[in-house]
Amino acid sequence: MTAIDPSRASTRTRMRVRFFETDLMGIVHHGSYFTYFEHGRVEWLRARGVTYADWAGKGVHLPVVEAHAKYQAPARFDDELLVETTLTELRTVSLRFGYRITRGDVPIATGYTRLACIDASHALLRMPEDMRAILLAAEVTKT
């Protein structure tokens, strides 16, 4: 497992809850939080100057192979949420992101996803060194 510099590992992204993400009780549906985690991950990469599409174009993919969420308080339509995404683990063929979602000072949800590194034929792939360097880098742009 590669050591991760905590000062470089996190990115914060603001977003608003959209109406279609809520349920009949008017709160965010539990499944929507995985979309929020993905939004955080995509913006985490963008802040480091890369997109999933960049890597997919080179035949390298990062599918989610494990996901977990813990719900702490409800969010509702039009709430502004802060999604903090942190690279918590980098291994030879996988990585793990942790997430913390808040509304102001109110904790809404936490969770994590593990992603595998695979090639275009879906076989496990040792993470390329240039990709590892980007994953360990600090933000180059603010999201």
C-alpha positions as CSV (number, residue, x, y, z in Angstrom):
1,M,0.0,0.0,0.0
2,T,1.3,3.5,-0.9
3,A,1.6,6.2,1.7
4,I,-0.8,9.1,1.0
5,D,0.0,12.7,2.0
6,P,-3.1,13.9,3.9
7,S,-2.5,17.5,2.8
8,R,-3.0,16.5,-0.8
9,A,-5.7,13.8,-0.4
10,S,-9.0,15.8,-0.2
11,T,-11.2,17.9,-2.4
12,R,-14.4,19.7,-1.4
13,T,-17.2,20.1,-3.9
14,R,-20.5,22.0,-3.4
15,M,-23.7,20.8,-4.9
16,R,-27.5,21.3,-4.6
17,V,-30.0,18.6,-4.1
18,R,-32.2,18.3,-7.2
19,F,-35.9,17.5,-6.9
20,F,-35.7,14.2,-8.7
21,E,-33.2,12.9,-6.0
22,T,-35.9,13.1,-3.3
23,D,-38.5,10.5,-2.3
24,L,-42.2,10.7,-1.3
25,M,-41.2,12.0,2.2
26,G,-39.4,14.9,0.6
27,I,-35.9,13.8,1.6
28,V,-33.0,12.6,-0.5
29,H,-33.4,9.0,-1.4
30,H,-30.7,6.7,0.1
31,G,-29.5,5.6,-3.3
32,S,-28.8,9.2,-4.4
33,Y,-25.9,9.4,-2.0
34,F,-23.9,7.1,-4.2
35,T,-24.4,9.6,-7.0
36,Y,-23.1,12.3,-4.7
37,F,-20.0,10.2,-4.0
38,E,-19.5,9.8,-7.7
39,H,-19.8,13.5,-8.2
40,G,-17.2,14.0,-5.5
41,R,-14.9,11.5,-7.2
42,V,-15.2,13.0,-10.6
43,E,-14.5,16.5,-9.2
44,W,-11.6,15.2,-7.1
45,L,-10.0,13.9,-10.4
46,R,-10.8,17.1,-12.2
47,A,-9.1,19.2,-9.5
48,R,-6.0,17.2,-10.3
49,G,-6.3,17.9,-14.1
50,V,-7.6,14.5,-15.3
51,T,-11.0,12.9,-16.1
52,Y,-12.2,9.3,-16.2
53,A,-12.5,9.8,-19.9
54,D,-8.8,10.5,-20.2
55,W,-7.9,7.2,-18.7
56,A,-10.7,5.3,-20.4
57,G,-9.2,6.6,-23.7
58,K,-6.0,4.8,-22.8
59,G,-7.8,1.6,-21.9
60,V,-7.7,2.0,-18.2
61,H,-10.9,1.8,-16.2
62,L,-11.8,2.2,-12.5
63,P,-15.1,0.5,-11.8
64,V,-16.6,0.6,-8.3
65,V,-16.3,-2.9,-6.7
66,E,-17.4,-2.0,-3.1
67,A,-19.6,0.8,-1.7
68,H,-20.8,1.7,1.7
69,A,-22.9,4.6,3.1
70,K,-23.9,5.6,6.6
71,Y,-26.8,8.1,6.9
72,Q,-26.7,10.6,9.7
73,A,-29.4,13.3,8.9
74,P,-31.8,13.9,6.0
75,A,-31.1,16.3,3.2
76,R,-34.0,17.9,1.2
77,F,-34.6,19.5,-2.2
78,D,-32.5,22.6,-2.8
79,D,-30.2,22.0,0.2
80,E,-26.6,23.0,-0.5
81,L,-24.3,20.2,0.4
82,L,-20.5,20.0,0.7
83,V,-19.1,16.7,-0.5
84,E,-15.6,16.1,0.9
85,T,-13.8,13.4,-1.1
86,T,-10.5,11.9,0.2
87,L,-8.2,9.3,-1.3
88,T,-7.7,7.0,1.7
89,E,-5.9,4.0,0.2
90,L,-3.9,3.3,-2.9
91,R,-2.9,-0.2,-3.7
92,T,-1.3,-2.0,-6.7
93,V,-4.7,-2.7,-8.5
94,S,-7.2,-0.7,-6.4
95,L,-7.9,2.5,-4.5
96,R,-10.4,3.7,-1.9
97,F,-12.1,7.0,-1.5
98,G,-13.8,8.2,1.6
99,Y,-16.7,10.7,1.6
100,R,-18.2,13.1,4.1
101,I,-21.3,15.0,3.2
102,T,-22.4,18.0,5.3
103,R,-25.0,20.8,5.1
104,G,-23.3,23.6,6.9
105,D,-22.1,22.1,10.2
106,V,-24.6,19.3,10.0
107,P,-23.2,15.8,9.1
108,I,-25.5,14.2,6.5
109,A,-23.7,11.1,5.4
110,T,-20.3,9.3,5.3
111,G,-19.1,6.5,3.2
112,Y,-16.5,4.9,1.0
113,T,-16.0,3.3,-2.4
114,R,-13.3,0.9,-3.5
115,L,-12.4,1.0,-7.2
116,A,-10.4,-1.7,-9.1
117,C,-8.0,-0.8,-11.9
118,I,-8.8,-2.9,-15.0
119,D,-8.0,-2.9,-18.7
120,A,-10.3,-2.7,-21.7
121,S,-10.9,-6.5,-21.5
122,H,-11.9,-6.2,-17.7
123,A,-8.8,-7.9,-16.4
124,L,-7.1,-6.5,-13.3
125,L,-4.3,-4.1,-14.3
126,R,-1.4,-2.9,-12.2
127,M,-2.0,0.8,-11.9
128,P,0.2,2.7,-14.4
129,E,2.9,4.9,-12.7
130,D,1.6,8.1,-14.4
131,M,-1.8,7.4,-13.0
132,R,-0.4,6.8,-9.5
133,A,1.4,10.1,-9.7
134,I,-1.8,12.0,-10.5
135,L,-3.7,10.2,-7.7
136,L,-1.0,11.2,-5.2
137,A,-0.8,14.8,-6.4
138,A,-2.3,17.9,-4.9
139,E,-5.1,19.8,-6.5
140,V,-4.0,21.9,-9.6
141,T,-7.4,23.6,-10.0
142,K,-10.3,24.4,-7.6
143,T,-13.6,22.7,-8.3
